[in-house]
Amino acid sequence: MDFYSWGKALHLIAVIFWMAGLLYLPRLYVYHSSAEPGGELEAALLNQERRLLKIIMNPAMLVAFVLGLYLVGINVAMGSLGLWLIIKLILVFGLMGYHMVMAGDRKKFERGERPRNEKTYRILNEIPPFVIVAVVIMAIVKPF
């Protein structure tokens, strides 16, 4: 059995789920930041945000990370360690930090706080697509 190919496939699937969440969560925060505190919409958004993080995003990030370490190990063993991999890892750790910031904002929303305004979340929502484009280019094209 080709464990490397299976590892790449499962890694990519986990990354897709994780990215979907990273794109969707700030969009929920856009609506949440303007929702009436204590209202019905806020209660629904809190539930959606919690479930998105706990059921989809956190497990997907963990699986992507573990399988990514496996793939890095194989690349290092094959002598395929290059600048492309270092850049990719820096970008991935940046996305993980972004994930943690968004998860922290969810906890603030649960406490009734409004950590950022709607406009800020609209801007933050634009970060993951640019980063993932660079990650994919590093992983597939390996320009460095």
Secondary structure, 3 states (H helix, E strand, C coil): CCHHHHHHHHHHHHHHHHHHHHHHHHHHHHHHHCCCCCCHHHHHHHHHHHHHHHHHHHHHHHHHHHHHHHHHHHHHHCCCCCHHHHHHHHHHHHHHHHHHHHHHHHHHHHCCCCCCCHHHHHHHCCHHHHHHHHHHHHHHCCCC
